[in-house]
Amino acid sequence: MDVEKVRADTPGCAEVAHLNNAGAALPPRPVIETVAEQFALESLIGGYEAAERSAAVVEHFYDAVAGLIGAHRDEIAYVENATRAWDMAFYAIPFARGDRILTTTSEYSSNAIAYQQVAASKGVRVEVVPDDPEGTLSLDALEDELAKGDVRLVSLNHVPTHNGLVNPVAEVGRLCREHGVLYLLDACQSIGQLPVDVGEIGCDVLSATGRKFLRGPRGTGFLYVRQGIVQTLEPPFLDLHAATWKAPDGYEIREDARRFETWERYVAGQMGLGAAADYAMEVGIEAIEERVTALASALREELADRPGTTVLDGGERPSGIVTFTVDGHEPAEIKTVARQAGVNVNTTSPRSQGYDPHALPSAVRASVHYYNTEEELDRLLAVLP
């Protein structure tokens, strides 16, 4: 990888050492220019007219994202954020009383709230599969639960938001296929930093955001729904894009994943998200993973050697998210001091990790990306108490 080139493509690298890529990454110049030029065009000729003029680029989004994750363009929907993408799929599942939802200790709280809402309204049971000794979802425990029956959905994250583990998503997919169970994967923190192939993973549905490791615009996301199941899921909301009104009292839903879209959307953002997918493919997902893994490993090693510093990440396969605490210092304090020194980090929150029995109230979260450098890691280490 030509690190200097990708840094030159990233104006923000001249301003800050950005180690908050799990929050929102710095976008590359092609994404910035795509969004800015479309917004400028809208201001000159009108929003509808600009969308018509840029229709080919808007449509290219579906090919770009499909290519990124090994899907077909008809399996991709553009959605305004990952939460809404996940919600549109989850609330489309026809749950029945007595169905079970299986999830993990590392599940994100927004998803957990949705589970609880459906449990209360439809009599569904939500069960958390325990971890293995490494702190990752136990595949043996998952298989035992699947064998009991009544499982309607297995739903988990690829990479959690509050520590650096990577869940064994392909192995989960194999088990779900063997037992004929629907599989929903939250890929917010993996898209753009790890190779994600929906065929290899075997998920039925996948949701993702643009703003994190994919380096797209905020307010963008996408949803993948496998062709074989899309027509079994009726979205909780429909409009004249997702369905056709058969006047006076009927409607017909689209047959592809765009049944989960709405007509009105952030067009410049959709174009920018397509540009972000193109850029990631051009850099190379395997090369990205290799560099992110190396930088995160180097940071963990340096942190582990510091007296009073505890690295919290679990799992056999760590991601680019590095979480840690420093004895006698609140994570929020460290975040503030680092930011004042031109280094962006974030903190974890107990609001996002309610199922994890081992999660601390808070920790520092430093999330690296391929445009970061070893010197930027040293800048973080230098400001730590």
Secondary structure, 3 states (H helix, E strand, C coil): CCHHHHHHCCHHHHCCEECECCCCCCCCHHHHHHHHHHHHHHHHHCHHHHHHHCHHHHHHHHHHHHHHHCCCHHHEEEECCHHHHHHHHHCCCCCCCCCEEEEECCCCHHHHHHHHHHHHHHCCEEEEECECCCCCECHHHHHHHHHCCCEEEEEEECCCCCCCECCCHHHHHHHHHHHCCEEEEECCCCECCECCCHHHHCCCEEEEECCCCCCCCCCCEEEEECCCCHHHCCCCCCCCCCEEEECCCEEEECCCHHHHCCCCCCHHHHHHHHHHHHHHHHHCHHHHHHHHHHHHHHHHHHHHCCCCEEECCCCCCECCEEEEEECCECHHHHHHHHHHCCEECEECCHHHCCCCCCCCCCCEEEECCCCCCHHHHHHHHHHCC
